[in-house]
Amino acid sequence: MTEIIQAIDNSFEVESTQMAFSIAGSRSLGLSTNKPADQVCDFLAHHIAREPQDLMVHVQRIKLAAKHELKPVLKGALLDLYIALGTHGYDLRKCMLKLASDVLSEESVQHLANGLDDGIGASDAIPDSGISVLCKSVAGNTKLIQAGSAAQETLHDPLEQALANIECSQLDEACEVLEEAIHEGTSSTQQQALLLDLYQKTNDKTRFSKIYSNIEKAAIQDQTAWRALAVHFNLDH
C-alpha cells in the first residue's frame, strides 16, 4: 500500500512539473495552455492549497473555470477566494462573483452574494463547497485542507484592488494603485508582475518609462523582468 501511495504522489509531482512548464505566462491573468481546462484548474488548486494568499492564481482559476463552465470547480474556486480574503477584498470578490453568475446556479450565487459583506470562513456551514481546497468540510486530501488554514492570515493588499479594477476594465486605476505601492516602497513581487503585465498588454511605453527611469531608487530587488520589458519597448537605461 505504501508503494502505491508513493507512486501516486510521484505521478502527481511529475504531472505538476509538466503543467507548470506548459502554462505560458503563468503570472498573467490570461492563461495560455494546450492542457485541458480541468487539469489546469486542478494544478492551480494545488498551488492555492500551498499558497492561499496568491490572489493572481485565484483569479486565474476562477476565470478559467468560468470560461469553460466547470461549475463545481468554479464554485470551489470562488469559495477559496472568499476564504483567503476573509473580510478583505470586497470589490474583488464582487467582480469575481459577477463573472461567475451566469455559470453557477441561482442558489450558489445567492449564497456567495450573502457572504460579500461579512465574508465566508473555512469552517462555516456551506451547503455545496464544490471543488474547494480551503473549506474544512471538503472531502479529499487532508494535507490540502491543513495547508489552507493559513488563509486566515491574509492581510489587505493593493493587489486586491488592482485585480478588481482590471475585472471592471479600469486599467488606469489598476496601474495607479500598483504604481503607488512602488513609490511607497511596499510593492510585492506579485504586484510588480501584474503591473508589468498591464504595461505590456496595453503597450504603455510612456507609463512604464516613468517608473523605469527611477528603478534604482525603487524598492525592486529583482529587476530582470523590468529590464526585459525595457528591451521590448526599446528603452536604454
Stockholm file with secondary structure:
# STOCKHOLM 1.0

chainA/1-237         MTEIIQAIDNSFEVESTQMAFSIAGSRSLGLSTNKPADQVCDFLAHHIAREPQDLMVHVQRIKLAAKHELKPVLKGALLDLYIALGTHGYDLRKCMLKLASDVLSEESVQHLANGLDDGIGASDAIPDSGISVLCKSVAGNTKLIQAGSAAQETLHDPLEQALANIECSQLDEACEVLEEAIHEGTSSTQQQALLLDLYQKTNDKTRFSKIYSNIEKAAIQDQTAWRALAVHFNLDH
#=GR chainA/1-237 SS CHHHHHHHHHHHHHHHHHHHHHSBTTTSSSCBCSSCHHHHHHHHHHHHHHCTTCHHHHHHHHHHHHHTTCHHHHHHHHHHHHHHHTTCCHHHHHHHHHHHTTTSCHHHHHHHHHTTTTCCCTTSCCSCCCSCSSCTTCCSCHHHHHHHGGGGGCCCCHHHHHHHHHHTTCHHHHHHHHHHHHHHTCCCHHHHHHHHHHHHHHTCHHHHHHHHTTTTTSSCSCCHHHHHHHHHTTCCC
#=GC SS_cons         CHHHHHHHHHHHHHHHHHHHHHSBTTTSSSCBCSSCHHHHHHHHHHHHHHCTTCHHHHHHHHHHHHHTTCHHHHHHHHHHHHHHHTTCCHHHHHHHHHHHTTTSCHHHHHHHHHTTTTCCCTTSCCSCCCSCSSCTTCCSCHHHHHHHGGGGGCCCCHHHHHHHHHHTTCHHHHHHHHHHHHHHTCCCHHHHHHHHHHHHHHTCHHHHHHHHTTTTTSSCSCCHHHHHHHHHTTCCC
//
